Amino acid sequence: MATSASSMLSKAVKPQYMDLPQGDQVQAMYIWIDGTGEGLRCKTRTLDSEPKTIEDLPEWNFDGSSTYQSEGSNSDMYLIPQAMFRDPFRKDPNRLVLCEVLKYNHKPMVIHLVDVTYDLFDLGPYYCGVGADKAYGRDVVEAHYKACLYAGVKICGTNAEVMPAQWEFQIGPCEGIEMGDHLWIARFLLHRVCEDFGIVASFDPKPIPGNWNGAGCHTNFSTKEMREDGGLKYIEESIERLAKRHQYHIRAYDPKGGLDNARRLTGHHETSNINEFSAGVANRGASIRIPRSVGQEMKGYFEDRRPSANCDPYAVTEALVRTCLLNEEGDEPVKYK
């Protein structure tokens, strides 16, 4: 379990300031994804009143040269509010604001490059473990869970994973782009909670080399047709499409175009081989797993086990929609007018 320098600070001092009244003014923390595709940045501004909708939040800007996002001398970047959540650290009426980044010319920023597993840094009795000798960091997990619930994040569960100090949280059900919004805010909240505990959370897909499990972002996917009676037929059709676009999905499923997943998807430790597509019922060593209950009921969802823990959930969602709903083929995404 890695610690941070802030762990040396006294946590008893801060509350006396956090309890001070702030009148009608509101602190809005603007959050965005930086140019690495993995890192999160934030800064706070004061609003004169509580925002009720996204439209009540003003655009803002930041220095893109310090976040790997500027182009040459045009370092001013714009923050466009996209989703708003309650702030579990400053409490109501303060807000967290997830933003889209636009370039100096107001065009979208392009980064060149849902359960989630993370590590608080020998395989053993740790999966869903109980006891001080098996579960490390539960205080962090419980604090993060409550912070997500308070914020309005669609967190639906947590559990200890197979490595010591490795935990998983689940986000959903969500529709479309909402998945990315909620997962990124959940990651932000985890990092903020870890600040308070003075430790570091890692989303690296293979934080410890060797005979250890990695960390993935296993993604459950379904459509209305799949969830209705006889839906297994549509699940199998989607799996056939996914099989034909394996390399396209591998490139989309981690921020380094597959290089991160190459360390994790070895065919061992409950993973598939990165170079081969596979699918099976209740098979955690496959690219795509059909849960046993889905196979029995002949309807439900499938689990794509390939995305890495540090993936961009927007990119994962986009890839699944392109292949399973738009019926795209080939190793490159189709450009639409």
N, C-alpha and C positions, 0 to 999 in steps of 0.2 A: 504494500500500500504506500504510494508515494505521498509525501507531504510537501506543503508549500511554505514559503517564507512567512506568509501571513499567519501561519499557525502560532507564531510567537506573539501576536497581538492579543491584548486582553479583550475578551468578548463581553466583559461586564460594563464597559464604558458606553458602548453604542446606544443601548436602550433609552437612556435618559434624554438623548437627542431625538430619537425616533418618536418619542411620545409627545414632543412639542406640537402645539396646534399650528396649522398652516392656513387657517381661514378658508376662503372659497377657492384658493388657488390649487392647482393640480400638477403633480409631477408626471410627465409622460416620458418614459424611457423608450427611445427609438432603437430598434434592434435590426441588424442586417447581416447577411452572409458576406464574408470578405472574398478577396480574389483567389484564395486557395481553394474555395469550394467546400472547405471544412470548418474554418474558423468563424466565430461569431464576434461581432463588434456591437457596441452600444454607447449611447450618450443620452442625456436627459435634458429636457426643456420644461419651462414652467408655462402652464396655460392658465388663463384667467377664470375658466370655469370647467366643469366636468364634461368631457366629450361624450355624447350619446351615440354617435355613429362615426364611421370612418370619415365621412365627409366633414366632420367637425375638426379633424386633425390637419394642421397645415403641412405642406411640403417642408423639407429641411435640406440641409446639404452637409457635406463633410469633405475632408482632404483625402482624395483617393490615392495620392502618392504614398500615403502611410499605410494603406491597406491592400496594396498590390492591384489597384483597380484603375489608376489614372492612365491616360494616354498622352505621353509627352508632357508638355507644359500645361495641358488642360487638366488640372488636378481637381477642380470642383466637380463633385458628383452630387446627384440629387437623391433624397430619400422620399419615396412615395408610400404613405401608409396603406397597408393591404389587409391587416387583421389586427384586432384589438383584444387584449386579455386583461383581467384583473391582476394587480401587482401584489403577490403574496408577501413581499418583503417590506414594502412601504404601506401596504393595505389600502383599502378604499378611502378616497375616490381615485387614487393614483392608478395609472394604467401602463401596461406593456404594449408596445406597438411594433408589430413585425412589418418591415418595409421592403419594397422592391427598390433596387438600385438602378438609376438611369444615368447615362453619361452626360457630359456637359451640354450636349445637343438634345437632351431629353429622349435619346434612343436607348433601348434596353442594353444593359451591360451583359456581355457574353463571357462566361468563364471557360477558358480553354483547358482543357484538361486531357404492418408495420410493426414487428416487435424488434426491439433494439437491445443488443447486448453490450455492456460496458464493463470495464475493469477498474477497481479501486486499487489495484495492485495491492505436486504430484496429484494428479487426478485422485479423487477420494470421495468421501461421503458429503460432498458440498452441495450437490444439486437439490434444491428445495430443502436445504439442511436447517436443522434447529440445534441451538446450543452454542456456547461461547467458543468451543473448539472447532466449529464447523461453519458458522455464519459470521463473516467479518464485514463490518460496515453497515449493519442493519439500521442504525440510527440515521445514516445518510439516506438510505432507501425510504424509510418512513417519512422523513422530512420532505424529500422530493415528491413523494406520493401526495402528501397533504398540500404542498405548494401547487402541484398541478391541478388538484381538485379545486382549490381556491381560485386559481387563475381561470378556470373554465376549460382547461385542456382535457381532451377526451382520452384520458388514461383509463385503461380497463383492467390493469393487473400488474403484478410484479412477482418475481421469484428469484431465489438464489440459483446460480448456474453451476457448472461442473468444476470450475476452477475456484480456488479460494479467493474471496473478495471480488468475484465476478457475478454481476447481477443483470437481470433482464427486466425491462418494463415494456408493456404493450400499449399501443395507441390505436384507437378505433372503437367501433366502425366509423369510417369517414368516407365521404364521397369526393372523388376527383382530387382537385388541388388542395382541398381542405386537409388532406393527409399531410402534405408537406408543411402547411402552416402549423399544425398542432405538433408535429414531430420536432420541428426546429425550435419552437418555444419550449417544449419539454427538455430538449438538450440544453437550451439556455438556462432554464431553471435548475437543471442538475449542476451545471458549472457554478452557478451562483450559490447554491446550497453547499457545494464543496468548498467554495471560498470561506464560508462561515465555519466549516469544520476544519479548515486548514489542510485539505487533502486535494489530490488531483485525480480526476476521472479521465480515463483513456477510452477512445472509440477505435483505437487501432485494431484492424482485423486479425492481427496475429501479434499481440503484445509481448508474448514470450515465445521465442523459437523453440522447436523441439517437440517433445511428446506432451503437448498441451492443446486443449481446444482453443479455437479462434473465437472471434466475435462477429456475428452476422446481424443483418436486419431482415430477418425472415418476413416475407410479405404475403399476407393472405389476400386473395383476390377473388371476387365473384361478381356476377351480373344478376339481374332479376331472373333471367332465364335459368341460370345455373342453380338458383336457390329454389326454384319451383320443381314440382314433381317431374321426374325424368331429366333433371338438370345435368346429370352425369354425362349425358351425350354432349352437351355444350362445353363441359369441362374438358372432355377428351379432345374435342375439336380445337380448343384453345391450346392444349398441350402439343398437339400436332403442329400448330403454327409456331409455337415457341421453339420446338425442336429444329425447325428450319432456319431460325434466326439466332442461334445460340451465341455466336461471336458478337453480334450487334448488342445483345443484352449484356454480355460480359463487359463490353466497353462502357456501357451505360451504368453499370452497377457498382462502380467505385470511382472516386474523384480523380484517380490516376489512370483511367482507361483500361483497367484490368490488372495493373501491376500490383496494387494492394491485395487484390483477391488471389493473385498467383501464390502468395504466401499462405493463404488460408485454405483455398479449394484444392486440396492435395489428394482427395479420395480417402482420407483418413479422418479420425476425430469427428465423425458425423457430418462429413462434407462430401460433395461430389468432386470428381476430377474436373478442373477448369477447362480442359480440352475436350470433354465429352458431355453430351447431353443425356440425361436419364430421367425417368419418372417411375413412380411406384406407389402403391398403397402402403401407408404407415412406414415408408422407407426414409429414414433421416440421412441416408447416404446418397440420396438422389438429388438431382437438380430441382425437380418438382415433386412435392409430396402430396398425395391425396390422403387426407386423414381417414382412419379406418371407419369412423362414424359416417363420413361422406360416402365411402364405398358401400356401406351397408344400407344407407337410406337412399342412395342413388341421386343425391342432390346436395348442394352446399357450396363449397369453395375449394380452391387448391392453394398450396403454399409454395411460393417461389423462394427457395433457400439460398439462392446465389448472391443477392445483394449483401454488401459488406456493412459492418456497423457504422462506418463513416460515410456511407453513401449519401448522395443528394436525393431525398425522397421525391422531389419534383421530377428528377430524371428517371427514377424507377417507375413512377406512375405513368409518365409520358411513354416510356418504352412498352409497358404492358398495354396501354390503350392503343398505341399504334399497331401492335402485333395482334392483340386479341379482339379489338373492336373495329379497327380500321382495315384489318386484314392485309397489312403491309407485308412485303416480302423483300428479301435481299439484305445485305449487310449495312445499308445506309438508310437513314430516315427519308421518307418522301417529303418533298417541299411542296406545300400547298399555297395557292394564291389567295 
